[in-house]
Amino acid sequence: MRLFFGVLLLFCTNYVFPDSAAYSGKKNIRIESKNYYITHFHNWSKETSNERYKMITEANQNIFENNNYAYIEVFNKETNEKIIRVPSPALTNLFISDDEQYIVGVSNIMIDNPYQLIVIKIGGEVIKIRHIAAMEARMNENESNDFKNNFPGAFQYLQSKKRVYKIASYYFIDFYSLGMPAFLGNEAFSYLLKYTAANHLSNNISSSVTNWIFWFNEKNPNVRFNYRDNELYSINLPDEKNEMMEILIHEN
């Protein structure tokens, strides 16, 4: 069954590069601000493979329940008291805003990892979680309505996962991920394939077959926090070619 879902991923990926072996690492990350230190740990070894497989092959792909494989923790620097622990995707970089109110985690890990971006408030509230893929479907209003009318269940599922983005007069549908033909149905998946385009965030996103998604500049992964009315509105970070991407907190 795991091989079946791996094969499906091959049909959900463009700009692919081979992997010599499946990612199975353990990683610790620690950053500090004036009043806090923030840590992340993930364990992608065989020790957690059963739990991760169950999560990634279920339609809701819920990383917040029964997650023994990845988390973020926030500590008070003065007292060393743990303030929060939040289940998370497997991350590769952490950032905290200058006002110490928001934490951003990003990841280039794709395998068994349904999300590559998480944004939380310092108190633990998750305000953004997002999947990133190299490709997505690009549709105008009429094409989107046709898809919705022909495949209402698939469209509803994609909306429930916050994978439908409307920008100006176009809809961008993020359907390139593990198991999606099974979740949507082969006919709906094939329909979306006809409208494949580069990710609207950047033309410079690529991936390996199963392990990695190359979407931000790993040598210079700086995040800029943008505010409106004292609330986080969006973040900016550079893509692989150092061209700036903007991701809204409320995209959908």
FENJO-V540538 format. One record per helix or strand of 2 or more residues. SS is the DSSP state (2 for helix, 1 for strand). FROM is the first residue (numbers start at 1). TO is the last residue. If there is no record, write none. Layout:
ss = <SS/SS>
from = <FROM/FROM>
to = <TO/TO>
This chain:
ss = <2/1/1/2/1/1/1/1/1/1/1/2/2/1/1/2/2/1/1/1/1/1/1>
from = <2/26/36/46/70/82/93/102/117/126/135/141/152/164/170/180/186/196/206/212/223/231/244>
to = <10/32/43/56/76/87/96/106/121/130/140/150/160/167/173/184/193/198/207/214/228/238/248>
